Amino acid sequence: MFRALEIAASGMSTQQTAMDAVADNLANAETPAFKAGQVRFEELLSAEGAGGSGWAQGVRAAGVDRDLVQGNIQNTGKTWDLALNGPGYFPLLDGAGKEVYTRAGNFRVDSEGRLVHKSGLLVAGGISVPNGTQNIHVAEDGTVTGNPPGSDRSVALGRIEVVGFADEGGLAARGQGVFDATDSSGPALRQSSSSGELGLGTIQQGALESSNVDKVQAMVDLINTQRAYETASKVITAADDMLGYANNLRR
Amino acid sequence: MDLSLTAVYSALSASQTALEAEAQDLANVRTPGYRPQVPYFESALAVVRQGGDGGEVRLPWGVKFQPGGPSTEPGPLSASRDPVHAALSHVDDYFCVQTPQGVAYTRDGSFHLDAEGRLLDAHENPVLGEDGPLKAESGKGRILSDGTFDTGATGAPQKLKLVNLAGLKLDRRGGQMFTVADGREGAPGKGGLLPGEVEGSGADTFKGMSELVMLLRWSESVQKAARASDDAAGAMIQSAKIA
């Protein structure tokens, strides 16, 4: 059987998947705390084949790896923009009360005075900020203080937690920069007297972590992906030509 | 027996197998650590008749294509920000990984650490050190240029196991992994590591596309030869009729 067509087709569909990842990176080049994704290519062989090696079956996209390097910290001056400098995640609570995690610290206070993430999910810790609170300050360890309405004395309003993971590459994205813990990431680790030094980052108020997408690299990836797609399509044409020669052996 | 037609058949089938190998290499132009196949053609001989003394007479039958072993042409290096990514500096060196089917060898150094601190390859296989699988108890590690897997722990340093497979026949296992055909052991690695780099695919678009053009031209000329042979046979039949 002539497998060149299938092999080349696997090249085209894999590059298509890679193009999706490049497009996602470019679209999120300005999304706070976005982590660039890169497709993992894998040479594909059948289990059985001639002479010890399997038959060639092309290539596949085995998954998307996220680049976990921290993006630049950019000052915004906004009270509820919190950047996490160093490893860690802010825990949030989803609608079902399950803990989810984000590094995108663009928070706000909702109409009921609760601190929420831009996705609308509650920030864990139940921090309540009454309307009209002045002089809000978030310390490096996440302690939130402010002057309640009509008072000039600063009181503690709660504490924003930071948690870590044994393997943050194992977190599963659920969109809007929010992640779920999985078996491969392990459960969230909290800094305590018994946990040992987790090396978690500190909170910086009035700043946001920017996307870690390198736009120049993304453009280079775009070109490489498109050219590899084109190469695979040329192989399909070549295979077609070759079959044509076989068909036209007899005039 | 018309030898020219059997030669045509063997040439067409060899060019198709060669195109399959070329398609595989070109489909993997972006696969890290991929090693293209070194193709070679060999002339095929066939026993076509018994000689008068009962001995065999071998005549050229055409051509056969054999996909050869992996090329030792290194792929281009690209920088990585991951501290457990590394490339091999010697072209015949390989990393050792523990697959469910046994030890396999790979050039793909895009490793990562799992939640337990084990160093795994891109297919979740443990990467082997001199004394078995590598593990960072602290959950953090980095690869150094002398092959050390630095985990910050005190005591004897863990080293990545590198093997030099020059001159051995390698079987492809998929996922950029190889095994040694006859179960022989490789020599210790001859080079060091390039931390913070990942070796790209050894398949080269320029080389691949020019080989593709040559393969097509070759099939075209085989087609012409077949037609010429067919025309000659036709003319012979015509002349026999006239006589």
Boltz contact constraints between the chains, C-beta under 6 A:
constraints:
  - contact:
      token1: [A, 2]
      token2: [B, 16]
      max_distance: 6.0
  - contact:
      token1: [A, 3]
      token2: [B, 20]
      max_distance: 6.0
  - contact:
      token1: [A, 4]
      token2: [B, 19]
      max_distance: 6.0
  - contact:
      token1: [A, 4]
      token2: [B, 20]
      max_distance: 6.0
  - contact:
      token1: [A, 4]
      token2: [B, 23]
      max_distance: 6.0
  - contact:
      token1: [A, 7]
      token2: [B, 23]
      max_distance: 6.0
  - contact:
      token1: [A, 7]
      token2: [B, 24]
      max_distance: 6.0
  - contact:
      token1: [A, 7]
      token2: [B, 27]
      max_distance: 6.0
  - contact:
      token1: [A, 8]
      token2: [B, 23]
      max_distance: 6.0
  - contact:
      token1: [A, 10]
      token2: [B, 27]
      max_distance: 6.0
  - contact:
      token1: [A, 11]
      token2: [B, 27]
      max_distance: 6.0
  - contact:
      token1: [A, 40]
      token2: [B, 122]
      max_distance: 6.0
  - contact:
      token1: [A, 41]
      token2: [B, 30]
      max_distance: 6.0
  - contact:
      token1: [A, 41]
      token2: [B, 31]
      max_distance: 6.0
  - contact:
      token1: [A, 42]
      token2: [B, 175]
      max_distance: 6.0
  - contact:
      token1: [A, 43]
      token2: [B, 28]
      max_distance: 6.0
  - contact:
      token1: [A, 43]
      token2: [B, 31]
      max_distance: 6.0
  - contact:
      token1: [A, 43]
      token2: [B, 34]
      max_distance: 6.0
  - contact:
      token1: [A, 43]
      token2: [B, 174]
      max_distance: 6.0
  - contact:
      token1: [A, 43]
      token2: [B, 176]
      max_distance: 6.0
  - contact:
      token1: [A, 44]
      token2: [B, 174]
      max_distance: 6.0
  - contact:
      token1: [A, 45]
      token2: [B, 172]
      max_distance: 6.0
  - contact:
      token1: [A, 45]
      token2: [B, 174]
      max_distance: 6.0
  - contact:
      token1: [A, 52]
      token2: [B, 171]
      max_distance: 6.0
  - contact:
      token1: [A, 52]
      token2: [B, 181]
      max_distance: 6.0
  - contact:
      token1: [A, 53]
      token2: [B, 171]
      max_distance: 6.0
  - contact:
      token1: [A, 53]
      token2: [B, 172]
      max_distance: 6.0
  - contact:
      token1: [A, 56]
      token2: [B, 24]
      max_distance: 6.0
  - contact:
      token1: [A, 58]
      token2: [B, 27]
      max_distance: 6.0
  - contact:
      token1: [A, 59]
      token2: [B, 27]
      max_distance: 6.0
  - contact:
      token1: [A, 59]
      token2: [B, 28]
      max_distance: 6.0
  - contact:
      token1: [A, 59]
      token2: [B, 31]
      max_distance: 6.0
  - contact:
      token1: [A, 69]
      token2: [B, 81]
      max_distance: 6.0
  - contact:
      token1: [A, 166]
      token2: [B, 115]
      max_distance: 6.0
  - contact:
      token1: [A, 166]
      token2: [B, 139]
      max_distance: 6.0
  - contact:
      token1: [A, 167]
      token2: [B, 114]
      max_distance: 6.0
  - contact:
      token1: [A, 167]
      token2: [B, 115]
      max_distance: 6.0
  - contact:
      token1: [A, 184]
      token2: [B, 115]
      max_distance: 6.0
  - contact:
      token1: [A, 186]
      token2: [B, 115]
      max_distance: 6.0
  - contact:
      token1: [A, 228]
      token2: [B, 29]
      max_distance: 6.0
  - contact:
      token1: [A, 228]
      token2: [B, 30]
      max_distance: 6.0
  - contact:
      token1: [A, 231]
      token2: [B, 26]
      max_distance: 6.0
  - contact:
      token1: [A, 231]
      token2: [B, 205]
      max_distance: 6.0
  - contact:
      token1: [A, 232]
      token2: [B, 27]
      max_distance: 6.0
  - contact:
      token1: [A, 235]
      token2: [B, 23]
      max_distance: 6.0
  - contact:
      token1: [A, 235]
      token2: [B, 26]
      max_distance: 6.0
  - contact:
      token1: [A, 238]
      token2: [B, 212]
      max_distance: 6.0
  - contact:
      token1: [A, 238]
      token2: [B, 216]
      max_distance: 6.0
  - contact:
      token1: [A, 241]
      token2: [B, 216]
      max_distance: 6.0
  - contact:
      token1: [A, 242]
      token2: [B, 19]
      max_distance: 6.0
  - contact:
      token1: [A, 242]
      token2: [B, 219]
      max_distance: 6.0
  - contact:
      token1: [A, 245]
      token2: [B, 219]
      max_distance: 6.0
  - contact:
      token1: [A, 245]
      token2: [B, 220]
      max_distance: 6.0
  - contact:
      token1: [A, 245]
      token2: [B, 223]
      max_distance: 6.0
  - contact:
      token1: [A, 246]
      token2: [B, 12]
      max_distance: 6.0
  - contact:
      token1: [A, 249]
      token2: [B, 223]
      max_distance: 6.0
  - contact:
      token1: [A, 249]
      token2: [B, 226]
      max_distance: 6.0
  - contact:
      token1: [A, 251]
      token2: [B, 227]
      max_distance: 6.0
